[in-house]
C-alpha cells in the first residue's frame, strides 16, 4: 500500500507557546504557533507524523505542583529530544498574517513532561519535524474505523479532524480504550442520559464507543472487542473500509488480527524508544515481513514508520 500524500520536508524551528493547560489530572494540552518557515512545512504534515522537542532548557515547576511519586526523578537531566505526535494541526489567521498551530496532548510521566507543565504563553520550544510517515487514505475508502488505546489518542484525534475536513463523505466511527477512566486522555463528559462521551469526537460529530479494563467508563474489557462486535454487526465492505489504530502494541496486534480475519485494511502507528528521531541511532527498529525475503527485515519506526500496514508488522516475541 502506498500513501496518496507525500510528507513535506523536515525543518528545525522555534515554536511559540500560546497555551498550556491541564485538561484532566496528569493530562495537558499544549498549543504552539509556528513561524512562516515552520508553517510552510507543517501545513503539509500528515496525521501520525511527529516532531522531536528540545526540553533540556526547561525549569522544574514548583515542587508542590509535582506529583509525589514523580518528585525524585523529576530532577534528572534531559539530554535527548523527546518525540511527540499532534492531536491537531490547524491554520490560524491574524492581521500579522497566516500561520500554522500545533496541538499536543501529553501525559505527565517523567522528568521531561514534568518540565513541560512549566511552559507558559510567550515561551519558545525548539523542534524538528515533521518526521516519519503518517496515515494515508486509500481512494476506495468509505468507512474509517479509528481505534485508540491510552496515549495513542493524539494522532487518532488529528486523523479524525482531517477526515472530517477533507473526506466529508467518509463514515467515521471511533473506539477508545484505556485501563480506567483516569487513563483517558480526553475531555470527558458524563451525562445522566447520554452516558460518557468524549468531547473531542463529539465536536466532530463522530460516534465513539468506549471501553476500560476495569469498567469505570464504557464497556468493561478491551476496546478491540468493541471493534470486533461492530464489524460483525455492521458488516462493512472490506474493500471500502480501513482500520486506523494507535495504542499499546497488544492492542495493535489484536487490530491486525481482526483486520486479517475480515480482509479489512489496517494501518497501525507503532511506538518505540527514539533517541534521535531521524534514523541515525537505529534504536527504534520494527520487525517487518516483506515479499522479497523469507526472513524478517528491520525498518525504523522514525523513518519508515511510525505508521505501517499491519500486514507487514511482525508483532510479539523478538521485538
Buried (B, 14 or more C-beta within 10 A) or exposed (E): EEBEBEBBEBBEBBBBBBBBEEBBEBBBBBBBBBBEEBBBBBBBBBBBBBBBBBBBEBEBBEEEEBEEEBEEEBEEEBEBBBBBBBBBBBEBEEEEEEBBBBBBBBBBEBBBBBBBBBBEEEBBBBBBBBBBBBBBBBEEBBBBBBBBBBBBBBBBBBBBBBBBEEBEEBBBBBBBBBBEBBBBBBBBEEEEEEEBBBEBBBEBEBEBBBBBBEEBBBBEBBBBBBBBEBBEEEEBEBEBBBBBBBBBBEBBBBBBBBBEEBEBBBBBBBBBEBBBBBBEBEBBBBBBBEEEEEEBBEBBBBBBBBBBBBBBBBBEEEE
